[in-house]
């Protein structure tokens, strides 16, 4: 079992609390990334989407995961389970200090998430500027 943390940073100017539209624990936010097979190293050609609110049964019948997929090259199966409760918005203070904000933690077995794609569905708050 390997945990991957998806984190990010951005240069925020007059904005703070950059996060997914529904908040850091939005169960309906879709994460898009390619997956790399830990067996043969093949990277998927298409992006895979993973959503916290969607789960599928594991093939052995012992629980569920947010993603169950086979590698197109070697046929080995991998799973990804999202671990909620670790997300945080990117504040202007963290941005200026170069500190990254965590989006999600993924429990990966057989796959490594790579090449995350930022899609629609983000929000930020305006920072009040003195004198305006």
N, C-alpha and C positions, 0 to 999 in steps of 0.2 A: 504494500500500500504506500503510495506516494501522494503527498499533498502539494498542490500547486496554488500559489496565491497570484491572482490577477490584480496588479496594481498599476497606477498611472500617475502622471503628473502633467501639468499644463501651466503655461504662463497666463495667470489671471490678472487682468487689469480692470479695476472697478467692479469686479465680480467676486463672489464667494459662494461656498456651498455647492460646487459643481457635483452633480450626481445624476443617477438615472431618474427619469420622470416620476416614477412612483416611490422614490426613496431608495436607500441603500439595500433594503430588504424586499424590494419589489418582486413578488413571486411570479409576475408575468413578464418581466424583462427578459428578452431573448439575447443570449450571448452567442455570437458567431465567431468561429475560429476553425482552422484546419487542425487535424489530428495527425500525430506522428506515431506510427506503430513502434512499440518498444522491442518487438521481436526482430523485424527486418529493416526498420528505419524508413519505410515508405511514408510519405506525406500525402494525405488525401488531396485530390485535385480540386474538389469542391469544399466549400465551407460547410461545417456542421453546425446546427443550432441546438442549443441546450437551454431549457427553461425549468426553473425551480418547481413550478406548479405542475409539470408533466413528468410522470415516471412510468417506467415499463418494468415488467417482471424480469428477473434474472433468469437465464436459461436453465440453471440448476434448481430453480424454484425456491431459492432461499433469499427472499427479499426483493427489493426493487432498486433501480438506478435511474438517473435522469437521461442517460444515454447508454445503449447497448448497440455495438456496431462491429462488423467484421472488417478486417483489413482486406482490401481488394487484391493485394499481391500475395500474401502468404495465407490468408484465410483465418488467421488467429483472431479471436474475439477479445474485445476490450470494453471496459465500462467506465463511465464517469458519473460520480455522485456529487452533487453540489452540497456544500456545507454552509448553511446560512448563518447570519449573526456576526459576521466579521467585516462587513462593509462599512465604509465611512465616507462622507463627502469630502471633497478637496476644498479646503478653505484658502483664503488669500494669504493667510499667515504661513500655512504649510507650503503653498506654492512658492512664495518668496524665499522660504528657507530651503527649497529643493527637496522637501519631504514628500514621498509618494503616498497616495491614498489607496487603500485596499478596496477592491470592488467585490470580489468573491473568492472563496476557497473551493478547490475542486479535489476530490478524492479520486485519483486515477489509477486504474488497473489495466495495463496493457496498452494504454494510449497516453501520449503527452500532448496537451493542447498547445498549439503554436499559431502565430499570425492572427491574433485577435483583431476583429474589425469593429470599429466604433460605428454604430448605426444610429438611426433616429431615436429620439426618446430621452433627451437630456435636458436638465434644467439647471439654472443658477440664479442667485439672488444678486441684486444690485447693491453696491456698497455706497453709502451716502458720502458725498464729498463735501467737506466744510466750505461754506461760502457759496454754494449753489442752491 
